[in-house]
Amino acid sequence: MGAPVITAQRAADFQQLVTDIVQDAAALPDMTGPANDSGETE
């Protein structure tokens, strides 16, 4: 099994994926109140 190959296209795809996830998370309602039982404060 070889090392993963990072190409410019894969890097761009990954960056787009991360951007989409961050935007989706930012659109969610604020869950830092009592409803958040995950133990995380952020």
C-alpha positions in Angstrom: 0.0 0.0 0.0 1.6 3.2 -1.1 1.3 6.7 0.3 -1.7 8.7 -0.6 -1.2 10.9 -3.7 -2.1 14.5 -3.2 -2.9 16.2 -6.5 -4.0 19.8 -7.2 -7.4 18.5 -8.1 -7.8 16.5 -4.9 -6.6 19.4 -2.9 -9.1 21.7 -4.5 -11.9 19.1 -4.0 -11.0 18.7 -0.4 -10.9 22.5 0.1 -14.3 22.8 -1.4 -15.6 20.0 0.8 -14.3 21.7 3.9 -15.7 25.1 2.8 -19.1 23.5 2.3 -19.0 21.9 5.7 -18.0 25.1 7.4 -20.8 27.0 5.6 -23.4 24.4 6.5 -22.2 24.5 10.2 -22.4 28.3 10.3 -26.0 28.1 9.0 -27.1 25.8 11.9 -28.7 27.4 14.9 -26.5 28.2 17.9 -26.2 24.9 19.9 -23.9 26.2 22.7 -26.8 26.3 25.2 -28.2 23.6 27.4 -29.4 21.6 24.4 -25.7 20.8 23.7 -24.8 17.6 25.5 -21.7 16.7 23.5 -19.5 18.2 26.2 -17.9 20.7 23.8 -18.1 24.4 24.5 -17.2 25.6 21.0 
